[in-house]
Amino acid sequence: MKLPICHPLMLLAAALVLSGCGNNQGSSSQTNNVSTGAEPAPAGNYLDALANSRDRAVKVIDTAALTQAVQMFNATEGRFPKDLDELVTNKLIAEVPVTPRGKKLDYNPATGEVKLVDE
C-alpha cells in the first residue's frame, strides 16, 4: 500500500495540535489563583524553538531533494551540474530553495555533494 507523502510543516502542525490535547482529568472551568512562584515560559522561547525545529526540518528535506536532483542530472548528463541553477534549467527542480536564516547552500560540482552550512 502506497502511503501519501506529507509536507514537513503539515507534520509539525499536526504534532503541535496533538500535543495540546493532553489528559485534563480533574480540571474544572474555574481557575486556580494560587501562585506557585513559577512564571510561565516566555512566548519568545516557544517561538524560537518552533523556528529552530522548522530550520532543522528544512535542512534535511531541502538537501535530500537537491542531492536527489543532482544524482538524476548526473545519470542523464553523465556529469554533475556546474551549479544548482543548472538543475532549474534542466527542470529537475522548480527553483533553488531558500535557506533558513544564517545558512547557505554549499555545492561541490566535483563530487555533487550539497550541504547546508553557516554563513
C-alpha positions as CSV (number, residue, x, y, z in Angstrom):
1,M,0.0,0.0,0.0
2,K,1.5,3.3,-1.0
3,L,1.3,6.0,1.7
4,P,0.9,9.7,0.8
5,I,3.9,11.9,1.3
6,C,3.3,14.7,3.8
7,H,4.9,18.1,3.8
8,P,7.1,18.6,6.9
9,L,5.2,21.7,8.0
10,M,2.0,19.7,8.0
11,L,3.6,17.1,10.2
12,L,4.8,19.8,12.6
13,A,1.4,21.4,12.7
14,A,-0.2,18.1,13.5
15,A,2.3,17.4,16.2
16,L,1.6,20.8,17.8
17,V,-2.2,20.3,17.7
18,L,-1.9,16.8,19.2
19,S,0.5,18.0,21.9
20,G,-2.2,20.4,23.1
21,C,-4.7,17.6,23.5
22,G,-3.5,16.2,26.8
23,N,-5.5,14.5,29.5
24,N,-7.2,17.1,31.7
25,Q,-8.6,14.8,34.4
26,G,-9.8,16.7,37.4
27,S,-9.7,20.1,35.7
28,S,-12.7,22.4,36.2
29,S,-13.9,25.5,34.5
30,Q,-12.7,27.6,37.5
31,T,-9.2,29.0,37.5
32,N,-6.8,28.4,40.4
33,N,-5.5,31.8,41.5
34,V,-2.9,30.4,44.0
35,S,0.6,31.5,43.0
36,T,3.2,28.7,42.8
37,G,6.1,31.1,42.4
38,A,6.9,29.7,39.0
39,E,6.4,32.0,36.0
40,P,5.3,30.6,32.6
41,A,7.9,30.4,29.9
42,P,8.1,33.5,27.7
43,A,6.4,33.1,24.4
44,G,9.7,34.1,22.7
45,N,11.3,30.8,23.8
46,Y,8.5,28.8,22.3
47,L,8.6,30.7,19.0
48,D,12.4,30.4,18.8
49,A,12.1,26.6,19.4
50,L,9.5,26.4,16.7
51,A,11.6,28.3,14.3
52,N,14.6,26.2,15.1
53,S,12.7,22.9,14.5
54,R,11.4,24.3,11.2
55,D,15.0,25.2,10.2
56,R,16.2,21.6,11.1
57,A,13.3,20.1,9.0
58,V,14.1,22.4,6.1
59,K,17.8,21.4,6.3
60,V,17.0,17.7,6.0
61,I,14.4,17.9,3.3
62,D,16.0,20.5,1.0
63,T,19.4,18.9,1.0
64,A,17.9,15.5,0.4
65,A,15.8,16.7,-2.5
66,L,18.7,18.6,-4.0
67,T,21.1,15.6,-3.7
68,Q,18.5,13.5,-5.5
69,A,18.2,16.1,-8.3
70,V,22.0,16.2,-8.6
71,Q,22.1,12.4,-8.9
72,M,19.3,12.5,-11.6
73,F,21.2,15.1,-13.5
74,N,24.4,13.0,-13.3
75,A,22.5,9.9,-14.5
76,T,21.1,11.7,-17.6
77,E,24.0,14.0,-18.4
78,G,27.0,11.9,-17.3
79,R,28.4,14.7,-15.2
80,F,27.5,16.8,-12.1
81,P,25.9,20.2,-12.8
82,K,28.2,23.2,-12.7
83,D,25.9,24.9,-10.2
84,L,22.5,24.4,-8.7
85,D,20.9,26.7,-11.2
86,E,21.6,24.1,-13.9
87,L,19.1,21.9,-12.1
88,V,16.4,24.5,-12.6
89,T,17.4,24.9,-16.3
90,N,17.0,21.2,-16.8
91,K,13.7,21.3,-15.0
92,L,14.8,18.8,-12.3
93,I,13.7,21.4,-9.6
94,A,11.4,24.4,-9.8
95,E,13.8,26.7,-8.1
96,V,16.8,26.6,-5.8
97,P,15.3,26.5,-2.3
98,V,15.5,29.4,0.1
99,T,17.8,28.6,3.0
100,P,17.0,29.2,6.7
101,R,18.3,32.4,8.3
102,G,22.1,32.3,8.8
103,K,22.6,29.4,6.5
104,K,23.6,28.9,2.8
105,L,23.8,26.0,0.4
106,D,27.3,24.7,-0.3
107,Y,27.5,22.7,-3.6
108,N,30.7,20.9,-4.8
109,P,30.4,20.3,-8.5
110,A,33.4,17.9,-8.5
111,T,31.6,15.5,-6.1
112,G,27.9,16.5,-6.4
113,E,27.7,17.0,-2.7
114,V,25.1,19.5,-1.4
115,K,25.4,20.8,2.2
116,L,23.7,23.5,4.3
117,V,26.4,25.4,6.1
118,D,26.6,28.5,8.3
119,E,27.1,31.8,6.5
